[in-house]
Amino acid sequence: MNEEQLAEILKYSSPNTLYIVTWNNLLKLLFCPFEVVVRHPIGDLNEGEKVLVEAVKVTAEIKTVFIVKGRAYFYYHFEIV
């Protein structure tokens, strides 16, 4: 994917919102900040700790990243509360 294609995709995204599909197949819109639980120790975060996601970003490879305490972490390190 080149930079132009990436820019086209990202113009429809917002760093302040995240759409999720719930366990019962409902589409839900979350607004930042929202609470998550740390699945395992990563960086300065401890397993089981509840933290707030300040923003949602994506990498150049379109992988979701959560901004927590000013640092970027991949989404799979967390469980949405």
Backbone hydrogen bonds, N-H to C=O, Kabsch-Sander energy under -0.5 kcal/mol:
donor,donor_aa,acceptor,acceptor_aa,energy
6,L,2,N,-2.2
7,A,3,E,-2.4
8,E,4,E,-1.9
9,I,5,Q,-1.9
10,L,6,L,-2.6
11,K,7,A,-1.3
12,Y,9,I,-1.4
13,S,10,L,-1.6
17,T,14,S,-0.9
18,L,30,L,-2.0
20,I,28,K,-2.8
22,T,20,I,-0.5
22,T,26,L,-2.9
25,N,22,T,-1.9
28,K,20,I,-3.0
28,K,26,L,-0.5
30,L,18,L,-3.1
30,L,28,K,-0.6
32,C,16,N,-2.6
34,F,53,V,-0.9
36,V,51,V,-2.6
37,V,79,E,-2.7
38,V,49,E,-2.4
39,R,77,H,-2.8
40,H,77,H,-0.6
42,I,45,L,-1.7
45,L,42,I,-2.4
48,G,38,V,-2.9
49,E,46,N,-1.9
51,V,36,V,-2.5
51,V,49,E,-0.5
53,V,34,F,-3.1
54,E,52,L,-0.7
54,E,67,I,-3.0
55,A,67,I,-0.9
56,V,15,P,-2.2
57,K,65,V,-3.0
59,T,63,K,-1.9
62,I,59,T,-2.0
65,V,57,K,-3.0
66,F,73,Y,-3.3
67,I,55,A,-2.7
68,V,66,F,-0.7
68,V,71,R,-2.9
71,R,68,V,-2.1
73,Y,66,F,-2.5
75,Y,64,T,-1.8
77,H,74,F,-1.6
78,F,75,Y,-1.9
79,E,37,V,-2.3
81,V,35,E,-2.0
